């Protein structure tokens, strides 16, 4: 029984270590860099059902969800997959914004909401004038990947196989023969 409590404590520590950082902490920068980002930022309103960006489209900047509920959807191996919700305060598609690439999923509004867009060109200027900003966002991306991995591991269900004789066996268990 003691092993289980240690295991639960371990899980809590792992999740705490990769918890999302406050947006103000991530975007902390000198006043001139902050002013540059503020002047260039655009607040865009979306109605329920509207698409913020589509999978495969070129990323136009860093998206910060201001209000409303959104859903992440992707098409993988010719299947549509719902990746999960996104809510106010979330930075979405950090990988696409930092890599200057294409969106890896579609973001759609579930309720009426607003998104703050920090355009790509302005982000590059901000990174050039204050390099720690890019590093903090890269660290947040690493935490995001870790959170997804831990969540996936915690929610993993071990399949059970049924044998012809009616018994069940966990495939992770080894038979002693």
C-alpha positions as a printed Julia matrix, in Angstrom:
177×3 Matrix{Float64}:
   0.0     0.0     0.0
   2.92    2.34    0.72
   4.11    1.95   -2.86
   0.83    3.34   -4.15
   1.09    6.5    -2.05
   4.64    7.07   -3.26
   3.48    6.54   -6.8
   0.6     9.03   -6.38
   3.0    11.55   -4.82
   5.39   11.06   -7.73
   2.62   11.76  -10.21
   1.64   14.95   -8.4
   5.25   16.17   -8.38
   5.64   15.42  -12.07
   2.46   17.29  -12.94
   3.43   20.24  -10.71
   6.84   20.44  -12.38
   5.3    20.86  -15.82
   2.37   23.1   -14.84
   1.64   25.97  -17.21
   3.31   29.24  -16.25
   1.28   32.46  -15.94
   1.07   34.4   -19.2
   2.51   37.54  -17.57
   5.59   35.53  -16.57
   6.03   34.07  -20.07
   5.73   37.41  -21.85
   7.79   39.37  -19.3
  10.19   41.62  -21.2
  11.69   45.13  -21.16
   9.21   48.03  -21.65
  10.27   48.73  -25.25
   9.72   45.08  -26.27
   6.41   45.02  -24.39
   5.32   48.21  -26.17
   6.22   46.65  -29.54
   4.07   43.58  -28.8
   1.21   45.69  -27.45
   1.1    48.0   -30.49
   1.1    45.08  -32.93
  -1.36   42.84  -31.09
  -4.8    42.35  -32.59
  -7.9    41.22  -30.72
 -10.18   39.12  -32.93
 -13.71   38.07  -31.93
 -15.17   34.72  -32.95
 -18.71   33.38  -32.89
 -19.49   29.81  -31.9
 -18.53   27.47  -34.75
 -16.04   29.84  -36.39
 -12.53   28.56  -37.12
  -9.6    30.51  -35.68
  -7.04   28.66  -37.8
  -6.98   25.46  -39.84
  -4.63   22.51  -39.74
  -2.01   22.87  -42.47
  -2.43   26.65  -42.83
   0.62   28.88  -42.39
   0.9    30.16  -38.81
   0.42   33.92  -38.69
   1.57   34.45  -35.1
   1.11   33.56  -31.47
  -2.52   33.13  -30.4
  -3.56   33.86  -26.82
  -7.13   32.93  -25.92
  -8.76   35.85  -24.12
 -12.33   34.64  -23.6
 -14.63   31.81  -24.61
 -14.23   28.08  -25.08
 -12.47   26.51  -28.03
 -11.75   22.99  -29.24
  -8.65   21.56  -30.88
  -9.34   19.15  -33.74
  -6.97   17.33  -36.06
  -7.06   14.97  -38.95
  -4.67   12.07  -38.46
  -4.4     8.99  -40.64
  -7.63    9.94  -42.45
  -9.52   10.15  -39.14
 -10.89   13.24  -37.41
  -9.67   13.46  -33.83
 -10.72   15.86  -31.08
  -7.55   16.74  -29.21
  -9.24   18.59  -26.37
 -10.5    21.92  -25.13
  -8.7    25.26  -25.03
  -9.76   28.07  -22.71
  -9.07   31.68  -21.84
  -5.44   32.19  -20.88
  -4.1    29.4   -23.09
  -1.29   30.0   -25.57
  -2.15   27.83  -28.54
   0.1    26.39  -31.24
   3.36   27.45  -29.64
   5.21   24.97  -31.86
   3.88   26.52  -35.07
   4.48   30.08  -33.84
   8.03   29.42  -32.62
   8.95   27.34  -35.64
   7.31   29.65  -38.16
   5.58   26.64  -39.63
   2.13   25.33  -40.33
  -0.65   24.64  -37.86
  -0.79   21.04  -36.66
  -4.48   21.19  -35.76
  -7.64   23.25  -36.29
  -8.85   25.57  -33.54
 -12.6    26.23  -33.53
 -14.74   28.37  -31.21
 -17.29   26.4   -29.18
 -18.76   29.56  -27.63
 -18.37   33.21  -28.54
 -14.83   34.27  -27.69
 -11.82   36.47  -28.35
  -8.27   35.72  -29.37
  -5.25   38.02  -29.08
  -2.91   37.6   -32.04
   0.74   38.59  -31.78
   1.83   38.7   -35.45
   4.79   36.57  -36.52
   6.89   39.5   -37.79
   6.48   41.32  -34.48
   7.37   38.16  -32.54
  10.62   37.87  -34.5
  11.43   41.53  -33.73
  10.69   40.91  -30.03
  12.91   37.8   -30.02
  15.73   39.8   -31.64
  15.51   42.57  -29.05
  14.98   40.29  -26.03
  16.23   36.7   -26.55
  15.03   35.38  -23.14
  11.44   35.8   -24.39
  11.94   33.1   -27.02
  13.61   30.82  -24.47
  10.72   31.17  -21.99
   8.23   30.3   -24.74
  10.36   27.29  -25.78
  10.42   26.16  -22.15
   6.63   26.47  -22.02
   6.39   24.38  -25.19
   8.51   21.7   -23.52
   6.22   21.78  -20.46
   3.19   21.5   -22.76
   4.64   18.38  -24.39
   5.46   16.92  -20.96
   1.92   17.6   -19.7
   0.46   15.86  -22.73
   2.78   12.88  -22.26
   2.02   12.54  -18.54
  -1.72   12.88  -19.16
  -1.52   10.23  -21.85
   0.38    7.87  -19.53
  -2.0     8.44  -16.61
  -5.03    7.78  -18.77
  -3.6     4.76  -20.59
  -5.74    1.69  -20.22
  -3.99   -1.63  -20.5
  -5.92   -3.85  -22.89
  -7.2    -7.2   -21.69
  -7.24  -10.17  -24.05
  -9.88  -12.86  -23.94
  -8.7   -16.39  -24.53
 -10.66  -19.17  -26.14
 -11.06  -20.91  -22.76
 -12.94  -17.88  -21.35
 -10.13  -16.54  -19.16
  -8.66  -13.07  -19.43
  -5.05  -12.0   -19.25
  -3.36   -8.66  -19.19
  -0.83   -8.65  -22.11
   1.74   -7.0   -19.81
   1.73  -10.02  -17.51
   4.18  -12.77  -18.37
   3.09  -16.36  -18.15
   5.42  -18.66  -16.3
   5.94  -21.74  -18.34
